[in-house]
Amino acid sequence: MTTEQKTKCRAIIHGASASAAAVGAGLAQVPLSDTVAIGAIQTSMAIVLGEIFGVYISESSVKGLGTSGVFGKVGRAAASVLWGWIPGVGNGINAGTAMLLTEAFGWSMAAEFERCSH
């Protein structure tokens, strides 16, 4: 990965992670209500990351990958159900979970796109 690609990836992934955290924090008291919005953020992130490496992937292809994967969805669901209902604490935990999972998904997608571009 070139320095320029890494810089672009960092900006995209951190931006998407911050957006996912905001959604997760704002919708913490309603279990699983953030799933659609965070999925859309992660889908858009994956498409733009692919473009950095000259890999063009459709929205339906990203959705077919399960976006953040089964474990990400299970992790968000568990955090939401266990802690989401507690104002303040639940918002922070839900935001952190959404941010970390989006960050991990973004860097794994960037690494995969880099492999595909060679």
CORMOVEN-V577962 format. One record per helix or strand. SS is the DSSP state (2 for helix, 1 for strand). FROM is the first residue (numbers start at 1). LEN is the number of residues. Records with the same first field share a line. If there is no record, write none. Layout:
BEGIN
SS: FROM-LEN, FROM-LEN
END
This chain:
BEGIN
2: 3-24, 35-18, 59-6, 69-15, 89-28
END
